[in-house]
């Protein structure tokens, strides 16, 4: 598996865990549109799921948002009645498994929004999708020994 991949990113900000809501509002919410793929990179415990939970709360998702580590995908409905597909690909070993489960069809849904944690194994596929979809790439990094500070690096593609 390729869990340490870091794509080239254009902007960054430092924040504490208490500032997650502000990060969501200022960086991620403006890109919440049908057809967008949100791609999250980061080591275990970096805060990917915490950020995703806040994002989902801000867009009106009423269901409990959990990382679908063992199911690979959860489906939610946002406040605008759009489908939201939340993938966790940590346990996926090869891109063929993604295709075999039919998940590529969900990514192709331009009326939905997709959130992908641990995307390393499907990065070649995402490169193809970036031609047809808006892609928001987020990388989270620990910045101190207390585990309280994070750096978010992000790239917003049109």
C-alpha positions as CSV (number, residue, x, y, z in Angstrom):
1,X,0.0,0.0,0.0
2,X,1.1,3.6,-0.6
3,X,-0.1,5.4,2.6
4,X,2.7,8.0,2.7
5,X,2.3,9.6,-0.7
6,X,2.1,13.3,-0.7
7,X,1.0,15.0,-3.9
8,X,2.3,18.5,-4.8
9,X,0.2,21.1,-3.0
10,X,-0.1,24.8,-3.5
11,X,-1.2,26.4,-0.2
12,X,-0.8,25.6,3.5
13,X,-2.1,26.8,6.9
14,X,-1.3,25.9,10.5
15,X,-4.2,25.2,12.9
16,X,-5.0,23.6,16.2
17,X,-7.7,21.0,16.7
18,X,-10.0,23.7,18.1
19,X,-9.8,25.6,14.8
20,X,-11.1,22.7,12.6
21,X,-14.5,24.4,12.1
22,X,-12.7,27.5,10.8
23,X,-10.5,25.5,8.4
24,X,-13.6,23.8,7.1
25,X,-15.5,27.0,6.6
26,X,-12.7,29.0,5.0
27,X,-11.0,26.3,2.9
28,X,-13.3,23.4,2.1
29,X,-16.9,24.7,2.1
30,X,-16.4,27.0,-0.9
31,X,-15.6,23.9,-3.0
32,X,-18.6,21.9,-1.8
33,X,-20.3,21.5,-5.2
34,X,-21.8,18.6,-7.2
35,X,-19.1,16.6,-8.9
36,X,-16.3,17.6,-6.5
37,X,-13.8,15.0,-5.3
38,X,-12.3,15.7,-1.9
39,X,-9.0,13.7,-1.5
40,X,-7.5,13.4,2.0
41,X,-3.9,12.4,2.6
42,X,-2.2,12.0,6.0
43,X,-0.8,9.5,8.5
44,X,-2.9,7.7,11.0
45,X,-4.2,10.1,13.6
46,X,-3.5,13.2,11.4
47,X,-7.1,14.3,11.7
48,X,-8.6,13.3,8.3
49,X,-11.8,11.9,9.8
50,X,-12.1,14.8,12.3
51,X,-12.0,17.3,9.4
52,X,-14.4,15.2,7.3
53,X,-16.9,15.0,10.2
54,X,-16.8,18.8,10.6
55,X,-17.2,19.2,6.8
56,X,-20.2,16.9,6.8
57,X,-21.9,18.6,9.7
58,X,-21.5,22.0,8.0
59,X,-23.2,20.8,4.8
60,X,-26.2,19.4,6.7
61,X,-25.5,15.7,6.8
62,X,-27.6,14.3,9.7
63,X,-26.2,10.7,9.8
64,X,-23.3,9.8,12.0
65,X,-20.2,10.2,9.9
66,X,-17.6,7.5,10.6
67,X,-14.6,6.4,8.5
68,X,-15.7,3.4,6.5
69,X,-12.4,1.5,7.1
70,X,-14.0,-2.0,6.9
71,X,-16.8,-1.3,4.5
72,X,-14.7,1.0,2.2
73,X,-17.6,3.3,1.5
74,X,-20.5,5.1,3.3
75,X,-23.2,7.1,1.6
76,X,-24.8,10.2,3.1
77,X,-27.2,12.9,1.9
78,X,-26.3,16.5,2.4
79,X,-28.6,19.4,3.2
80,X,-29.1,20.1,-0.6
81,X,-30.3,16.4,-1.0
82,X,-27.1,15.4,-2.9
83,X,-25.4,12.1,-2.4
84,X,-22.1,12.1,-0.7
85,X,-19.8,9.1,-1.1
86,X,-17.2,8.7,1.7
87,X,-14.4,6.2,0.9
88,X,-11.7,4.9,3.2
89,X,-9.2,3.0,1.0
90,X,-6.6,2.2,3.7
91,X,-7.2,-1.6,3.4
92,X,-7.3,-1.6,-0.4
93,X,-4.2,-3.2,-1.9
94,X,-4.6,-2.6,-5.6
95,X,-6.6,-0.5,-8.0
96,X,-8.2,-3.6,-9.5
97,X,-10.0,-4.2,-6.2
98,X,-11.5,-0.7,-6.5
99,X,-12.8,-1.5,-10.0
100,X,-14.0,-5.0,-8.9
101,X,-16.2,-3.4,-6.2
102,X,-17.7,-1.0,-8.8
103,X,-16.5,2.1,-6.9
104,X,-15.4,3.8,-10.0
105,X,-19.0,4.3,-11.0
106,X,-19.6,6.3,-7.8
107,X,-16.7,8.6,-8.6
108,X,-18.2,9.2,-12.1
109,X,-21.4,10.5,-10.6
110,X,-21.2,14.2,-11.4
111,X,-24.3,15.0,-9.3
112,X,-22.7,13.6,-6.1
113,X,-19.7,14.6,-4.0
114,X,-17.0,12.1,-3.1
115,X,-14.7,12.2,-0.1
116,X,-11.7,9.8,-0.2
117,X,-9.4,9.0,2.6
118,X,-6.1,7.0,1.9
119,X,-6.4,7.5,-1.9
120,X,-2.8,6.3,-2.7
121,X,-3.8,3.1,-4.5
122,X,-6.2,4.9,-6.8
123,X,-4.1,8.0,-7.6
124,X,-3.7,7.0,-11.3
125,X,-7.5,6.9,-11.6
126,X,-7.9,10.2,-9.8
127,X,-5.5,11.8,-12.3
128,X,-8.0,10.8,-15.0
129,X,-11.0,12.1,-13.1
130,X,-9.4,15.4,-12.5
131,X,-9.9,16.2,-16.1
132,X,-13.7,15.9,-15.6
133,X,-14.2,16.8,-12.0
134,X,-13.2,19.5,-9.5
135,X,-10.6,17.9,-7.2
136,X,-9.7,19.3,-3.8
137,X,-6.6,17.6,-2.5
138,X,-5.9,17.9,1.3
139,X,-2.8,16.7,3.2
140,X,-2.7,16.9,7.0
141,X,0.5,16.8,8.9
142,X,1.4,16.9,12.6
143,X,3.5,19.9,13.5
144,X,4.3,19.5,17.2
145,X,5.1,16.8,19.8
146,X,1.8,17.4,21.7
147,X,-0.3,16.2,18.7
148,X,-2.4,19.4,19.0
149,X,-1.1,21.4,16.0
150,X,-1.6,20.5,12.4
151,X,-0.6,21.8,9.0
152,X,-3.1,21.6,6.2
153,X,-1.8,21.7,2.7
154,X,-4.3,22.0,0.0
155,X,-4.8,22.3,-3.7
156,X,-8.1,23.5,-5.3
157,X,-8.5,22.5,-8.9
158,X,-11.1,24.1,-11.0
